[in-house]
Amino acid sequence: MTRSSQIIAGNWKMNLTLSQGREFVATLKSYLEKGSVSRRVLLAPNFTLLAELAGLCAGSGIMLAAQNCAPQESGAFTGETSVAMLKDAGASHVLVGHSERRQIFGEDDSLLCAKLGAVARAGLVPILCVGETLEQRREGRALEIVISQLQADLVEFTEGELIVAYEPVWAIGTGQTATPADASDMHAGIREFLLERFAFGREIPILYGGSAKPDNAAELLAQPEINGLLVGGASLRPETFWQIITA
Ligand code: PGA
């Protein structure tokens, strides 16, 4: 498995308890032990599961991401979780700017830029999520919106590992997936931006997210600039998640 292998990431959101998470990882590990997979596997469980799952995943190749973090390093921020704490718990990656954070919790680009900086300074890998709404797509502004999010959220980012996830808001949790052609066009646009912005732009994986499932995974993963998938609903059961990993 190389750094350029495709990445299949499961975003559990606010689902699965500790015992369900343990069971999931045990099953996934049993699948991984049987077959050889060329893709890299990552799980983003809730904070409360991270430390325990890190122990269970050690040596299995399964990487762990946190779903969110505080932009501050430490201090009087009741209810927040710092990047140092996430690293300590065993996370190697952190989701930044998932559309649910942007839309439900009102996270704007300046906050996301600060979060991304905190993740990068701690030596963890930010997974920056971007995507347009249905209205913006209908207005023909999808690419413009996505590029403006990238510009704003990455304004202070100069070096280090980074992953970008393109997640059209209208495709998340709706069962409506972007067509491989639409996703592919957007990924090409994102790649162009990354190549212009960073000398290492070619190495930044671009994941697709939004109702990815066993039925559509193979076709999406066959697109030249789709370097992996960020899976929500279909990552909650090890059987379906495994079908995607091996699609
Ligand atoms: P979904 O979620 O696969 O359930 O659409 C994807 C995501 O929000 O990351």
py3Dmol code that shows the C-alpha trace and the ligand (Angstrom):
import py3Dmol

protein = """\
ATOM      1  CA  MET A   1       0.000   0.000   0.000  1.00  0.00           C
ATOM      2  CA  THR A   2       1.485   3.338  -0.986  1.00  0.00           C
ATOM      3  CA  ARG A   3       0.703   6.912  -0.117  1.00  0.00           C
ATOM      4  CA  SER A   4      -0.985   7.203  -3.483  1.00  0.00           C
ATOM      5  CA  SER A   5      -3.400   4.327  -2.796  1.00  0.00           C
ATOM      6  CA  GLN A   6      -7.042   5.334  -2.800  1.00  0.00           C
ATOM      7  CA  ILE A   7      -8.550   6.136   0.600  1.00  0.00           C
ATOM      8  CA  ILE A   8     -11.903   4.838   1.818  1.00  0.00           C
ATOM      9  CA  ALA A   9     -12.985   6.898   4.810  1.00  0.00           C
ATOM     10  CA  GLY A  10     -16.038   6.251   6.967  1.00  0.00           C
ATOM     11  CA  ASN A  11     -17.649   9.229   8.690  1.00  0.00           C
ATOM     12  CA  TRP A  12     -19.820   7.847  11.462  1.00  0.00           C
ATOM     13  CA  LYS A  13     -21.150  11.286  12.433  1.00  0.00           C
ATOM     14  CA  MET A  14     -23.170  11.101  15.703  1.00  0.00           C
ATOM     15  CA  ASN A  15     -23.753   7.358  15.410  1.00  0.00           C
ATOM     16  CA  LEU A  16     -22.451   4.183  17.066  1.00  0.00           C
ATOM     17  CA  THR A  17     -21.773   3.736  20.753  1.00  0.00           C
ATOM     18  CA  LEU A  18     -18.510   2.426  22.156  1.00  0.00           C
ATOM     19  CA  SER A  19     -19.650  -1.199  22.168  1.00  0.00           C
ATOM     20  CA  GLN A  20     -20.996  -0.880  18.597  1.00  0.00           C
ATOM     21  CA  GLY A  21     -17.703   0.694  17.541  1.00  0.00           C
ATOM     22  CA  ARG A  22     -15.702  -2.135  19.107  1.00  0.00           C
ATOM     23  CA  GLU A  23     -17.830  -4.701  17.298  1.00  0.00           C
ATOM     24  CA  PHE A  24     -17.475  -2.831  14.008  1.00  0.00           C
ATOM     25  CA  VAL A  25     -13.682  -2.706  14.269  1.00  0.00           C
ATOM     26  CA  ALA A  26     -13.438  -6.386  15.230  1.00  0.00           C
ATOM     27  CA  THR A  27     -15.459  -7.344  12.135  1.00  0.00           C
ATOM     28  CA  LEU A  28     -13.563  -4.994   9.830  1.00  0.00           C
ATOM     29  CA  LYS A  29     -10.239  -6.331  11.103  1.00  0.00           C
ATOM     30  CA  SER A  30     -11.373  -9.896  10.441  1.00  0.00           C
ATOM     31  CA  TYR A  31     -12.173  -8.924   6.822  1.00  0.00           C
ATOM     32  CA  LEU A  32      -8.829  -7.146   6.432  1.00  0.00           C
ATOM     33  CA  GLU A  33      -6.945 -10.162   7.744  1.00  0.00           C
ATOM     34  CA  LYS A  34      -8.580 -12.443   5.161  1.00  0.00           C
ATOM     35  CA  GLY A  35      -8.152 -10.412   2.009  1.00  0.00           C
ATOM     36  CA  SER A  36      -5.427  -8.092   0.852  1.00  0.00           C
ATOM     37  CA  VAL A  37      -6.660  -4.589   0.051  1.00  0.00           C
ATOM     38  CA  SER A  38      -4.816  -2.007  -1.949  1.00  0.00           C
ATOM     39  CA  ARG A  39      -6.852   0.882  -0.546  1.00  0.00           C
ATOM     40  CA  ARG A  40      -6.170   2.758   2.680  1.00  0.00           C
ATOM     41  CA  VAL A  41      -8.943   2.600   5.268  1.00  0.00           C
ATOM     42  CA  LEU A  42      -9.860   5.377   7.671  1.00  0.00           C
ATOM     43  CA  LEU A  43     -12.642   5.703  10.246  1.00  0.00           C
ATOM     44  CA  ALA A  44     -13.982   8.901  11.786  1.00  0.00           C
ATOM     45  CA  PRO A  45     -15.805   7.865  14.953  1.00  0.00           C
ATOM     46  CA  ASN A  46     -17.086  10.151  17.677  1.00  0.00           C
ATOM     47  CA  PHE A  47     -14.549  11.623  20.143  1.00  0.00           C
ATOM     48  CA  THR A  48     -15.776   9.257  22.864  1.00  0.00           C
ATOM     49  CA  LEU A  49     -14.672   6.211  20.842  1.00  0.00           C
ATOM     50  CA  LEU A  50     -11.318   7.441  19.587  1.00  0.00           C
ATOM     51  CA  ALA A  51      -8.911   6.313  22.305  1.00  0.00           C
ATOM     52  CA  GLU A  52     -10.444   2.867  22.642  1.00  0.00           C
ATOM     53  CA  LEU A  53     -10.613   2.264  18.891  1.00  0.00           C
ATOM     54  CA  ALA A  54      -7.030   3.499  18.495  1.00  0.00           C
ATOM     55  CA  GLY A  55      -5.940   0.637  20.738  1.00  0.00           C
ATOM     56  CA  LEU A  56      -8.024  -1.870  18.779  1.00  0.00           C
ATOM     57  CA  CYS A  57      -6.857  -0.583  15.384  1.00  0.00           C
ATOM     58  CA  ALA A  58      -3.133  -0.527  16.250  1.00  0.00           C
ATOM     59  CA  GLY A  59      -1.171  -2.580  13.731  1.00  0.00           C
ATOM     60  CA  SER A  60      -4.235  -3.201  11.523  1.00  0.00           C
ATOM     61  CA  GLY A  61      -3.558  -0.368   9.087  1.00  0.00           C
ATOM     62  CA  ILE A  62      -6.905   1.285   9.935  1.00  0.00           C
ATOM     63  CA  MET A  63      -6.357   5.016  10.445  1.00  0.00           C
ATOM     64  CA  LEU A  64      -8.523   7.185  12.667  1.00  0.00           C
ATOM     65  CA  ALA A  65      -9.857  10.682  12.150  1.00  0.00           C
ATOM     66  CA  ALA A  66     -11.673  13.023  14.499  1.00  0.00           C
ATOM     67  CA  GLN A  67     -14.808  14.666  13.091  1.00  0.00           C
ATOM     68  CA  ASN A  68     -14.074  18.137  14.437  1.00  0.00           C
ATOM     69  CA  CYS A  69     -11.673  20.061  16.664  1.00  0.00           C
ATOM     70  CA  ALA A  70     -11.272  23.378  18.447  1.00  0.00           C
ATOM     71  CA  PRO A  71      -9.169  26.053  16.770  1.00  0.00           C
ATOM     72  CA  GLN A  72      -7.586  26.955  20.136  1.00  0.00           C
ATOM     73  CA  GLU A  73      -4.710  24.986  21.629  1.00  0.00           C
ATOM     74  CA  SER A  74      -5.991  24.740  25.215  1.00  0.00           C
ATOM     75  CA  GLY A  75      -7.699  26.754  27.907  1.00  0.00           C
ATOM     76  CA  ALA A  76     -11.125  27.853  29.090  1.00  0.00           C
ATOM     77  CA  PHE A  77     -13.278  26.536  26.234  1.00  0.00           C
ATOM     78  CA  THR A  78     -15.889  24.368  27.925  1.00  0.00           C
ATOM     79  CA  GLY A  79     -17.096  21.517  25.751  1.00  0.00           C
ATOM     80  CA  GLU A  80     -14.352  21.854  23.144  1.00  0.00           C
ATOM     81  CA  THR A  81     -11.663  19.314  22.194  1.00  0.00           C
ATOM     82  CA  SER A  82      -8.149  20.381  21.216  1.00  0.00           C
ATOM     83  CA  VAL A  83      -6.054  18.880  18.465  1.00  0.00           C
ATOM     84  CA  ALA A  84      -3.441  17.832  21.055  1.00  0.00           C
ATOM     85  CA  MET A  85      -6.161  15.811  22.813  1.00  0.00           C
ATOM     86  CA  LEU A  86      -7.198  14.171  19.540  1.00  0.00           C
ATOM     87  CA  LYS A  87      -3.616  13.296  18.727  1.00  0.00           C
ATOM     88  CA  ASP A  88      -3.161  11.904  22.224  1.00  0.00           C
ATOM     89  CA  ALA A  89      -6.307   9.783  21.736  1.00  0.00           C
ATOM     90  CA  GLY A  90      -4.835   8.279  18.554  1.00  0.00           C
ATOM     91  CA  ALA A  91      -6.266  10.302  15.687  1.00  0.00           C
ATOM     92  CA  SER A  92      -3.994  10.919  12.719  1.00  0.00           C
ATOM     93  CA  HIS A  93      -6.534  12.947  10.703  1.00  0.00           C
ATOM     94  CA  VAL A  94      -9.233  15.533  11.455  1.00  0.00           C
ATOM     95  CA  LEU A  95     -12.272  16.449   9.342  1.00  0.00           C
ATOM     96  CA  VAL A  96     -12.482  20.208   8.880  1.00  0.00           C
ATOM     97  CA  GLY A  97     -15.480  22.014   7.427  1.00  0.00           C
ATOM     98  CA  HIS A  98     -17.890  19.149   6.909  1.00  0.00           C
ATOM     99  CA  SER A  99     -21.057  20.686   5.458  1.00  0.00           C
ATOM    100  CA  GLU A 100     -22.980  19.767   8.615  1.00  0.00           C
ATOM    101  CA  ARG A 101     -20.499  21.891  10.598  1.00  0.00           C
ATOM    102  CA  ARG A 102     -20.834  24.722   8.094  1.00  0.00           C
ATOM    103  CA  GLN A 103     -24.610  24.593   7.803  1.00  0.00           C
ATOM    104  CA  ILE A 104     -25.951  23.420  11.157  1.00  0.00           C
ATOM    105  CA  PHE A 105     -23.274  24.933  13.399  1.00  0.00           C
ATOM    106  CA  GLY A 106     -22.572  28.034  11.320  1.00  0.00           C
ATOM    107  CA  GLU A 107     -18.828  27.445  10.929  1.00  0.00           C
ATOM    108  CA  ASP A 108     -17.446  30.017   8.515  1.00  0.00           C
ATOM    109  CA  ASP A 109     -14.276  30.071   6.465  1.00  0.00           C
ATOM    110  CA  SER A 110     -12.264  32.125   8.959  1.00  0.00           C
ATOM    111  CA  LEU A 111     -13.027  29.625  11.732  1.00  0.00           C
ATOM    112  CA  LEU A 112     -12.251  26.705   9.410  1.00  0.00           C
ATOM    113  CA  CYS A 113      -8.983  28.308   8.406  1.00  0.00           C
ATOM    114  CA  ALA A 114      -8.031  28.527  12.113  1.00  0.00           C
ATOM    115  CA  LYS A 115      -9.050  24.907  12.712  1.00  0.00           C
ATOM    116  CA  LEU A 116      -7.096  23.733   9.706  1.00  0.00           C
ATOM    117  CA  GLY A 117      -4.042  25.611  10.977  1.00  0.00           C
ATOM    118  CA  ALA A 118      -4.357  24.008  14.412  1.00  0.00           C
ATOM    119  CA  VAL A 119      -4.560  20.527  12.847  1.00  0.00           C
ATOM    120  CA  ALA A 120      -1.566  21.114  10.581  1.00  0.00           C
ATOM    121  CA  ARG A 121       0.593  22.624  13.349  1.00  0.00           C
ATOM    122  CA  ALA A 122       0.000  19.536  15.471  1.00  0.00           C
ATOM    123  CA  GLY A 123       1.246  17.343  12.623  1.00  0.00           C
ATOM    124  CA  LEU A 124      -2.142  15.764  11.959  1.00  0.00           C
ATOM    125  CA  VAL A 125      -3.676  15.619   8.497  1.00  0.00           C
ATOM    126  CA  PRO A 126      -6.659  17.885   7.827  1.00  0.00           C
ATOM    127  CA  ILE A 127      -9.419  16.474   5.624  1.00  0.00           C
ATOM    128  CA  LEU A 128     -10.924  19.676   4.281  1.00  0.00           C
ATOM    129  CA  CYS A 129     -14.522  19.212   3.126  1.00  0.00           C
ATOM    130  CA  VAL A 130     -15.971  21.526   0.488  1.00  0.00           C
ATOM    131  CA  GLY A 131     -19.129  21.461  -1.600  1.00  0.00           C
ATOM    132  CA  GLU A 132     -21.933  23.479  -3.106  1.00  0.00           C
ATOM    133  CA  THR A 133     -25.663  23.515  -2.308  1.00  0.00           C
ATOM    134  CA  LEU A 134     -28.294  22.474  -4.844  1.00  0.00           C
ATOM    135  CA  GLU A 135     -29.257  26.092  -5.405  1.00  0.00           C
ATOM    136  CA  GLN A 136     -25.661  27.058  -6.129  1.00  0.00           C
ATOM    137  CA  ARG A 137     -25.327  24.140  -8.557  1.00  0.00           C
ATOM    138  CA  ARG A 138     -28.549  25.143 -10.343  1.00  0.00           C
ATOM    139  CA  GLU A 139     -27.189  28.656 -10.693  1.00  0.00           C
ATOM    140  CA  GLY A 140     -24.111  27.222 -12.396  1.00  0.00           C
ATOM    141  CA  ARG A 141     -21.863  28.358  -9.528  1.00  0.00           C
ATOM    142  CA  ALA A 142     -20.744  24.973  -8.171  1.00  0.00           C
ATOM    143  CA  LEU A 143     -17.071  25.235  -9.161  1.00  0.00           C
ATOM    144  CA  GLU A 144     -16.842  28.896  -8.170  1.00  0.00           C
ATOM    145  CA  ILE A 145     -18.230  28.115  -4.685  1.00  0.00           C
ATOM    146  CA  VAL A 146     -15.920  25.157  -4.147  1.00  0.00           C
ATOM    147  CA  ILE A 147     -12.844  27.100  -5.251  1.00  0.00           C
ATOM    148  CA  SER A 148     -13.772  30.042  -3.036  1.00  0.00           C
ATOM    149  CA  GLN A 149     -14.071  27.681  -0.038  1.00  0.00           C
ATOM    150  CA  LEU A 150     -10.663  26.181  -0.842  1.00  0.00           C
ATOM    151  CA  GLN A 151      -9.083  29.611  -1.239  1.00  0.00           C
ATOM    152  CA  ALA A 152     -10.480  30.900   2.040  1.00  0.00           C
ATOM    153  CA  ASP A 153      -9.869  27.802   4.142  1.00  0.00           C
ATOM    154  CA  LEU A 154      -6.338  27.237   2.824  1.00  0.00           C
ATOM    155  CA  VAL A 155      -5.202  30.847   2.836  1.00  0.00           C
ATOM    156  CA  GLU A 156      -2.682  30.198   5.631  1.00  0.00           C
ATOM    157  CA  PHE A 157      -1.774  26.632   4.705  1.00  0.00           C
ATOM    158  CA  THR A 158       1.649  26.378   3.089  1.00  0.00           C
ATOM    159  CA  GLU A 159       3.020  22.902   3.710  1.00  0.00           C
ATOM    160  CA  GLY A 160       2.246  19.502   5.147  1.00  0.00           C
ATOM    161  CA  GLU A 161      -0.101  16.685   4.338  1.00  0.00           C
ATOM    162  CA  LEU A 162      -3.620  17.557   3.267  1.00  0.00           C
ATOM    163  CA  ILE A 163      -6.684  15.740   1.962  1.00  0.00           C
ATOM    164  CA  VAL A 164      -9.586  17.468   0.222  1.00  0.00           C
ATOM    165  CA  ALA A 165     -13.075  15.960   0.210  1.00  0.00           C
ATOM    166  CA  TYR A 166     -15.588  17.182  -2.360  1.00  0.00           C
ATOM    167  CA  GLU A 167     -19.032  16.655  -0.899  1.00  0.00           C
ATOM    168  CA  PRO A 168     -21.908  18.295  -2.765  1.00  0.00           C
ATOM    169  CA  VAL A 169     -24.325  19.292   0.004  1.00  0.00           C
ATOM    170  CA  TRP A 170     -27.336  18.065  -1.964  1.00  0.00           C
ATOM    171  CA  ALA A 171     -25.856  14.554  -2.174  1.00  0.00           C
ATOM    172  CA  ILE A 172     -25.132  14.080   1.540  1.00  0.00           C
ATOM    173  CA  GLY A 173     -27.487  11.638   3.190  1.00  0.00           C
ATOM    174  CA  THR A 174     -30.047  12.067   0.407  1.00  0.00           C
ATOM    175  CA  GLY A 175     -29.396   8.948  -1.645  1.00  0.00           C
ATOM    176  CA  GLN A 176     -28.722  11.277  -4.580  1.00  0.00           C
ATOM    177  CA  THR A 177     -25.141  10.824  -5.774  1.00  0.00           C
ATOM    178  CA  ALA A 178     -23.312  13.136  -8.158  1.00  0.00           C
ATOM    179  CA  THR A 179     -22.905  11.406 -11.499  1.00  0.00           C
ATOM    180  CA  PRO A 180     -19.373  10.112 -12.010  1.00  0.00           C
ATOM    181  CA  ALA A 181     -19.038  12.673 -14.827  1.00  0.00           C
ATOM    182  CA  ASP A 182     -20.128  15.613 -12.616  1.00  0.00           C
ATOM    183  CA  ALA A 183     -17.917  14.487  -9.753  1.00  0.00           C
ATOM    184  CA  SER A 184     -15.048  13.967 -12.156  1.00  0.00           C
ATOM    185  CA  ASP A 185     -15.413  17.485 -13.612  1.00  0.00           C
ATOM    186  CA  MET A 186     -15.387  19.010 -10.148  1.00  0.00           C
ATOM    187  CA  HIS A 187     -12.372  16.941  -9.083  1.00  0.00           C
ATOM    188  CA  ALA A 188     -10.509  18.108 -12.177  1.00  0.00           C
ATOM    189  CA  GLY A 189     -11.310  21.725 -11.241  1.00  0.00           C
ATOM    190  CA  ILE A 190     -10.111  21.156  -7.673  1.00  0.00           C
ATOM    191  CA  ARG A 191      -6.913  19.503  -8.952  1.00  0.00           C
ATOM    192  CA  GLU A 192      -6.227  22.497 -11.179  1.00  0.00           C
ATOM    193  CA  PHE A 193      -6.568  24.814  -8.165  1.00  0.00           C
ATOM    194  CA  LEU A 194      -4.290  22.623  -6.020  1.00  0.00           C
ATOM    195  CA  LEU A 195      -1.629  22.450  -8.744  1.00  0.00           C
ATOM    196  CA  GLU A 196      -1.627  26.223  -9.087  1.00  0.00           C
ATOM    197  CA  ARG A 197      -1.573  26.785  -5.345  1.00  0.00           C
ATOM    198  CA  PHE A 198       0.939  24.147  -4.145  1.00  0.00           C
ATOM    199  CA  ALA A 199       4.131  22.646  -5.560  1.00  0.00           C
ATOM    200  CA  PHE A 200       2.870  19.372  -4.057  1.00  0.00           C
ATOM    201  CA  GLY A 201      -0.655  19.811  -5.457  1.00  0.00           C
ATOM    202  CA  ARG A 202      -0.449  16.546  -7.378  1.00  0.00           C
ATOM    203  CA  GLU A 203       0.000  14.553  -4.141  1.00  0.00           C
ATOM    204  CA  ILE A 204      -3.097  15.850  -2.357  1.00  0.00           C
ATOM    205  CA  PRO A 205      -5.798  13.155  -2.436  1.00  0.00           C
ATOM    206  CA  ILE A 206      -9.265  14.384  -3.452  1.00  0.00           C
ATOM    207  CA  LEU A 207     -12.071  12.252  -2.032  1.00  0.00           C
ATOM    208  CA  TYR A 208     -15.683  12.240  -3.187  1.00  0.00           C
ATOM    209  CA  GLY A 209     -18.480  12.135  -0.601  1.00  0.00           C
ATOM    210  CA  GLY A 210     -22.262  12.178  -0.823  1.00  0.00           C
ATOM    211  CA  SER A 211     -24.347   8.983  -0.849  1.00  0.00           C
ATOM    212  CA  ALA A 212     -21.380   6.818  -1.842  1.00  0.00           C
ATOM    213  CA  LYS A 213     -22.453   3.187  -1.498  1.00  0.00           C
ATOM    214  CA  PRO A 214     -21.572  -0.310  -2.693  1.00  0.00           C
ATOM    215  CA  ASP A 215     -23.645   0.221  -5.879  1.00  0.00           C
ATOM    216  CA  ASN A 216     -21.825   3.310  -7.108  1.00  0.00           C
ATOM    217  CA  ALA A 217     -18.389   3.033  -5.468  1.00  0.00           C
ATOM    218  CA  ALA A 218     -16.597   1.215  -8.292  1.00  0.00           C
ATOM    219  CA  GLU A 219     -17.723   3.673 -10.937  1.00  0.00           C
ATOM    220  CA  LEU A 220     -16.830   6.699  -8.830  1.00  0.00           C
ATOM    221  CA  LEU A 221     -13.436   5.231  -7.929  1.00  0.00           C
ATOM    222  CA  ALA A 222     -12.687   4.613 -11.613  1.00  0.00           C
ATOM    223  CA  GLN A 223     -12.670   8.367 -12.352  1.00  0.00           C
ATOM    224  CA  PRO A 224      -9.131   9.674 -12.847  1.00  0.00           C
ATOM    225  CA  GLU A 225      -9.175  12.412 -10.190  1.00  0.00           C
ATOM    226  CA  ILE A 226     -11.263  10.581  -7.584  1.00  0.00           C
ATOM    227  CA  ASN A 227      -8.671   9.374  -5.096  1.00  0.00           C
ATOM    228  CA  GLY A 228     -11.068   7.851  -2.618  1.00  0.00           C
ATOM    229  CA  LEU A 229     -14.455   8.182  -0.944  1.00  0.00           C
ATOM    230  CA  LEU A 230     -15.792   9.767   2.231  1.00  0.00           C
ATOM    231  CA  VAL A 231     -18.723   7.587   3.195  1.00  0.00           C
ATOM    232  CA  GLY A 232     -21.427   8.467   5.729  1.00  0.00           C
ATOM    233  CA  GLY A 233     -24.513   6.249   5.943  1.00  0.00           C
ATOM    234  CA  ALA A 234     -22.951   3.275   4.158  1.00  0.00           C
ATOM    235  CA  SER A 235     -20.013   3.231   6.609  1.00  0.00           C
ATOM    236  CA  LEU A 236     -22.161   2.367   9.618  1.00  0.00           C
ATOM    237  CA  ARG A 237     -22.208  -1.367   8.925  1.00  0.00           C
ATOM    238  CA  PRO A 238     -18.918  -3.213   8.407  1.00  0.00           C
ATOM    239  CA  GLU A 239     -20.469  -5.369   5.646  1.00  0.00           C
ATOM    240  CA  THR A 240     -21.429  -2.442   3.417  1.00  0.00           C
ATOM    241  CA  PHE A 241     -18.280  -0.500   4.255  1.00  0.00           C
ATOM    242  CA  TRP A 242     -16.224  -3.531   3.261  1.00  0.00           C
ATOM    243  CA  GLN A 243     -18.099  -3.797  -0.054  1.00  0.00           C
ATOM    244  CA  ILE A 244     -17.025  -0.229  -0.760  1.00  0.00           C
ATOM    245  CA  ILE A 245     -13.421  -0.852   0.309  1.00  0.00           C
ATOM    246  CA  THR A 246     -13.236  -3.766  -2.126  1.00  0.00           C
ATOM    247  CA  ALA A 247     -15.428  -2.280  -4.892  1.00  0.00           C
TER     248      ALA A 247
END
"""
ligand_1 = """\
9
PGA
P -23.484 10.132 3.159
O -22.561 11.169 3.986
O -22.568 9.107 2.583
O -24.432 9.573 4.175
O -24.168 10.926 2.097
C -21.307 11.554 3.517
C -20.684 12.552 4.449
O -21.423 13.402 4.979
O -19.467 12.546 4.699
"""
view = py3Dmol.view(width=600, height=400)
view.addModel(protein, "pdb")
view.setStyle({"model": 0}, {"cartoon": {"style": "trace"}})
view.addModel(ligand_1, "xyz")
view.setStyle({"model": 1}, {"stick": {}})
view.zoomTo()
view.show()
